[in-house]
């Protein structure tokens, strides 16, 4: 359980992101960090000198091509002289960093903490190759498995368990790509059809290219604080977090006693911890929108179920029937999600930013009708191993 | 008033290199810390690791599980031991964690033969500029040597004495072309610290305060003076001004090189010819350096000394100070104040 029940952890004061692209050739890594950092404090209408803590989320450094960005990337950023550390938990890095920033505020040690993250995915010739270099410390060998193979395995099992066709499995990506059309920050802004997905190249059966996120560069920043600073703006507060570190070996989570790899039960544990702190007992009723990390469509299906947003029924068929779409009672990934752009270090912050923007009613063309002013955000690290869930309320 | 955090147990191991695999040693450190704390793994609700990018070859989820974390909250803060401790203490103070294991490691012996960290970067172009940590350390040494009290002979004595302490006289200082006072004594290390909420009345060593200050790779003021960074960190502790060090019974520092470390300690009155064992009884971090997690050993050793002192005297609580200077020049500086809770 995270936090003290009933007590807000921190207020979101300002947010910023840049449009995600395959390449951002006009920016260096440091440029990107600086751009979003100063945009975030401008959004909050505070001065750089008012920031008394800085956290960098950066993981992994392989795509960046340079090591240890905490020594050079933070130069000149607000709060850099009060640097609180770099958080590195793969794609969960920035949501975990956001949680840590809220902890610093909730503990009373800091008043305003800035979290920044940036990714330049064009520094290595093959991001897939770089990320595929998974390492087993016990056999001391590279593991012949990467994120695509891992997610394809989950997808195949999900289809078999629920007796679903590839066409139904494609519904989630079609929904998200439609949402991405309206998002000026999305990297992929073209709507696609079920046939487009089914006819795209198979990467590892049943995973097709359009089931997957693109290779993305991007950046995001969020400033949190102990009290709201803009009286005329809708206040958004972080009210709960849950974290759950699952097992290293995928095989150990494919057995009857522990099927977390296929049913998302580890993520469900993280969600339960967040719900307990935020006082949520019926998430399908008490949550008005969700932004879940899903670099592959299957991850969104498992996340919806793990977060108990589905009220029974499998998420794939519910999406086919219109649930979780942008005009539904509980939209999931109204931003388009990670399948419209997935800078690894920043993706958790981007989930939070979309939730905050929607809760404030500031999403412009992509604004949804938020029926319950409470959002769930989630992130997953590694091969469905480490999980983070956060709850935000307006 | 926020509930404080208390160090309940520690375990660590150093090697040049480790005779066992890194994951085995990490588990040994965690089990030793748990045994000293009187807690079991079932009592632990959170883990924080200080596990760097290039020092272990273990994937991030692997790092969590190697440390014994399955099903618990997790953070990996690889940038420094001080940052890791800050994340751990803050979670306890915020009410998020009750019993937490902070564990860090690094297999840095290999850096003694070849240090691959050539990617120190120019922040404006984000491209390597060919400056290795050794080059940065040399630039820093050049600046520090011009400062009062930083004579080469005294620094040589300091480096030799620290190496003897760190390795209990059993490991000779490394030979090399560079003077010992500008060399990093790389080794393998793993340290685990069990922290718990202070409000349950059990004895322990309180983390009474801490503060981090930082400079980026290229400090805006062009200064690489670790003493100035230490003074700034001490002043940043809650409601405190700069201290001259007299209130502490033990002061430990971990910096990348002996000269950076000695200069850091000079901010607190240290002079190598008058050292009576108050400064760096562990031997410091420069001569037993295993990457960003190095200062966890200084935290652990200081905690254990304070705990032992509190058992021997019921009259006067002992205070300790740990200075963590991480980075090629030690530019991520954290000051950590520890205080023994007296056993009545």
Interface residues (C-beta under 8 A of the other chain):
Chain A: X1 X2 X3 X4 X7 X9 X28 X29 X30 X31 X56 X59 X60 X61 X65 X66 X67 X68 X69 X70 X71 X72 X73 X74 X75 X76 X80 X81 X82 X83 X84 X85 X86 X87 X88 X89 X90 X96 X99 X100 X102 X103 X104 X106 X107 X108 X109 X120 X134 X135 X136 X137 X138 X140 X241 X242 X243 X244 X245 X246 X247 X248 X266 X269 X273 X381 X382 X383 X385 X386
Chain B: X2 X21 X22 X23 X46 X47 X52 X53 X54 X56 X57 X58 X59 X60 X61 X62 X64 X65 X66 X69 X70 X71 X72 X73 X74 X75 X76 X77 X78 X79 X80 X83 X84 X86 X87 X90 X91 X93 X94 X95 X96 X117 X119 X120 X121 X122 X123 X124 X125 X126 X127 X128 X212 X213 X214 X215 X216 X217 X218 X220 X232 X236 X238 X327 X328 X331 X332
